[in-house]
């Protein structure tokens, strides 16, 4: 499984996700998440964004929003994408 070229800290990852919220609605669509992951150099960014939305969009509104959904995404990123969560 391809990994990010260098580990990324939690704050850096959160900042990346906030910056990816193009319409400033507080949530991440699949396209917004894909663009953020693509910037990191992570492999299969489109697929990972698609899968993340399927796994973590708990209310099925088409975006990862709310503390619970975002926390689940962060924990998954820590375990699978070489993100260091402190």
NUROMI-181785 format. One record per residue: residue number from 1; x negated, y negated, z of N, C-alpha, C, O in turn. Coordinates in steps of 0.001 Angstrom, whole numbers, plus 500000, padded with zeros to 6 digits. Each point is the difference from the previous one (the first is absolute). Last residue first. Layout:
% residues N
R     n     n.c1     n.c2     n.c3    ca.c1    ca.c2    ca.c3     c.c1     c.c2     c.c3     o.c1     o.c2     o.c3
R   NUM        X        Y        Z        X        Y        Z        X        Y        Z        X        Y        Z
...
This chain:
% residues 86
R     n     n.c1     n.c2     n.c3    ca.c1    ca.c2    ca.c3     c.c1     c.c2     c.c3     o.c1     o.c2     o.c3
R    86   501108   486831   517418   499527   499830   501373   501023   499263   500822   499781   499760   501188
R    85   499322   503089   493857   501012   499320   500801   499511   499960   501434   499786   501039   500624
R    84   498177   499742   494168   499666   500105   501411   500992   499167   500800   499989   498771   499925
R    83   500140   503940   495132   500258   498719   500650   499715   500192   501487   500474   500965   500599
R    82   499495   502360   495600   498752   499475   500545   500151   498568   500526   499093   499179   499868
R    81   504462   503845   498437   499402   499084   499041   498718   499344   500525   499542   499017   499418
R    80   503462   504220   503000   499826   500508   498649   499217   499113   499042   499544   500477   498961
R    79   501652   498728   505856   499722   501428   499918   499584   500455   498606   499274   500984   499861
R    78   501997   494453   501008   498870   500343   500874   499593   501465   499814   498811   500311   499933
R    77   505047   498139   497892   498792   499467   499362   498762   500350   500812   498954   500331   499442
R    76   505218   500723   502403   499718   500873   498862   498710   499560   499302   499168   500831   499637
R    75   502444   496448   503787   499508   501268   500558   499638   500978   498883   498992   500701   500084
R    74   503015   495208   498656   498652   499787   500540   499406   501289   500561   498825   500287   499774
R    73   505658   499792   498734   499079   499833   498871   498565   499829   500492   499077   500603   499453
R    72   504307   499495   503773   499837   501327   499413   499036   499948   498817   499172   500896   499836
R    71   502022   495038   502116   499150   500766   500913   499750   501400   499456   498881   500507   500080
R    70   504150   496713   497634   498627   499554   499805   499029   500755   500903   498880   500300   499588
R    69   505734   500538   500884   499544   500467   498695   498538   499612   499766   499212   500804   499503
R    68   502832   497602   504447   499917   501468   500021   499452   500546   498683   499126   500866   500003
R    67   501734   494396   500524   498851   500480   500763   499829   501514   499926   498879   500492   499872
R    66   503458   496762   496083   500268   500301   501400   498795   500630   500665   499169   500632   499348
R    65   501332   500131   495454   500179   498806   500823   500313   500425   501430   500286   501168   500265
R    64   498765   500580   494412   499501   500361   501324   500033   498724   500813   499199   499091   499781
R    63   504196   501966   495992   498775   499350   500463   499582   500592   501352   500826   500512   500756
R    62   503199   500804   496861   499081   499739   498898   498717   499286   500380   499176   499705   499134
R    61   504593   502077   503636   500367   498735   499369   499012   499586   498909   500098   498898   499461
R    60   500426   505037   503982   500216   500151   498559   500483   498719   499328   500891   500029   499151
R    59   497581   501125   505526   501377   499566   499772   500364   499980   498517   501105   499594   499640
R    58   494492   501751   501802   500950   500785   500778   501454   499606   499765   500887   500852   500065
R    57   494331   498978   497551   501168   499129   499867   501174   500719   500658   500842   500595   499327
R    56   494891   501558   500314   500091   499019   501083   501118   498980   499857   500212   499201   500912
R    55   498613   504616   495948   499806   500483   501367   500421   498992   501063   500560   500387   501026
R    54   499615   498582   494256   500891   501134   500260   499905   500455   501456   501008   500377   500597
R    53   496064   496267   497931   501360   499485   500044   500978   501126   500300   500942   499809   500769
R    52   494598   501387   498630   500181   499241   501246   501413   499460   500112   500603   500044   501072
R    51   498097   502093   494916   500184   500955   501080   500243   499286   501336   500833   500433   500796
R    50   498152   496888   495459   501279   500680   499791   500297   500945   501171   501100   499988   500553
R    49   494697   497980   499377   501044   499000   500278   501384   500634   499880   500866   499785   500848
R    48   495460   502852   497931   500013   499790   501454   501067   498977   500403   500661   500165   501025
R    47   498573   500613   494376   500642   501153   500628   500102   499819   501509   501023   500326   500602
R    46   496678   496373   496967   501419   499989   499636   500726   501140   500703   501072   499802   500572
R    45   494200   499948   499954   500721   498938   500720   501491   500007   499685   500818   499845   500907
R    44   494985   503170   498216   501422   500328   499874   500894   498985   500716   500975   500378   500650
R    43   494175   499115   501023   500454   500774   498854   501495   500266   500044   500600   500063   501073
R    42   496745   495579   501026   500472   501337   500362   500510   500704   498739   500631   499381   499144
R    41   497689   496007   501450   499232   500976   499251   500398   501433   500307   499341   500942   499560
R    40   502474   494611   501951   499063   500687   500881   499098   500972   499252   498955   500400   500514
R    39   504615   497202   497320   498915   499080   500360   498944   500707   500846   498815   499680   499899
R    38   505213   502578   499052   499117   499933   498836   498786   499118   500287   498889   500313   499572
R    37   504621   499963   503563   499151   501190   500024   499007   499988   498850   498862   500446   500147
R    36   504326   496084   500037   499109   499920   501159   499037   501182   500030   498807   499825   500247
R    35   504561   500127   496451   498994   498966   499726   499000   499890   501157   498801   499837   499772
R    34   504856   503084   500802   499094   500503   498969   498890   498988   499719   498829   500369   499916
R    33   504683   498355   502925   499086   500917   500668   498983   500547   499008   498822   500129   500333
R    32   504567   497172   497921   499129   499204   500870   498972   500880   500710   498828   499638   500098
R    31   504471   502472   497265   499068   499244   499155   499032   499178   500838   498813   499926   499685
R    30   504668   502417   502512   499035   500951   499440   498961   499252   499167   498812   500308   500084
R    29   503276   496733   503636   500588   500854   498983   498929   500958   499498   498828   499871   500352
R    28   501565   497488   504468   499156   500367   498868   500763   500918   499056   500422   501092   500380
R    27   500976   494718   503409   499938   501416   499684   499101   500238   498802   499641   499070   499279
R    26   501507   496572   502490   499641   500764   501184   499924   501492   499778   499716   500749   500934
R    25   501056   495492   495895   501222   500444   500665   499722   500847   501241   500929   500452   500670
R    24   496284   497130   495586   500036   499546   501404   501293   500369   500722   500524   499218   500794
R    23   497614   501827   494607   501213   499190   500142   500244   499540   501433   501018   499369   500285
R    22   495100   503330   498599   500064   498903   499028   501221   499102   500185   499893   498784   499840
R    21   497054   504558   503076   501434   499677   500039   500246   498767   499135   500107   498884   500509
R    20   495512   502815   500437   500653   500697   498892   501493   499711   499929   500638   500277   498984
R    19   496515   498117   504553   499709   499298   498758   500687   500622   498797   500249   499321   499004
R    18   500031   502824   505183   500725   498717   500062   499805   499210   498709   500942   499394   499488
R    17   496608   504593   500943   501423   500273   499802   500826   498722   500051   500922   499825   499203
R    16   494468   499866   501723   500188   500398   498612   501478   500232   499705   500503   499564   498964
R    15   498286   499664   505448   499890   498768   499227   500212   500289   498512   500666   499235   499301
R    14   499123   504438   503590   501241   499243   500220   500002   498705   499188   501020   499629   499420
R    13   495035   502914   500519   501063   500686   499273   501328   499258   500157   500731   499823   499026
R    12   495589   498625   503440   499756   499769   498576   501111   500633   499156   500464   499402   499028
R    11   499555   501425   505576   500346   498602   499729   499834   499662   498528   500823   499295   499418
R    10   497877   505052   502010   501437   499792   500098   500384   498567   499653   500929   499780   499223
R     9   494534   502102   498632   500569   499833   501325   501489   499717   499955   500535   499598   498967
R     8   496395   503289   497483   500626   498696   500166   500612   499941   501389   500680   500939   500414
R     7   495228   502060   496625   501086   499931   500979   500497   498570   500162   499230   499047   499882
R     6   498765   502380   495445   499462   499736   501326   501175   499947   500970   501100   499604   499614
R     5   499818   501895   496050   498545   500022   499911   499335   499689   501334   498959   500581   500309
R     4   505788   501842   499404   499530   498641   499804   498484   500034   500045   499419   500764   500771
R     3   502545   503806   497795   500101   499107   501147   499591   498597   499593   499401   499791   498945
R     2   502525   505263   498703   499168   498793   499959   500252   499099   501199   501123   499905   500495
R     1   499349   505508   499330   500847   498826   500000   499105   498759   500000   499167   499850   500893
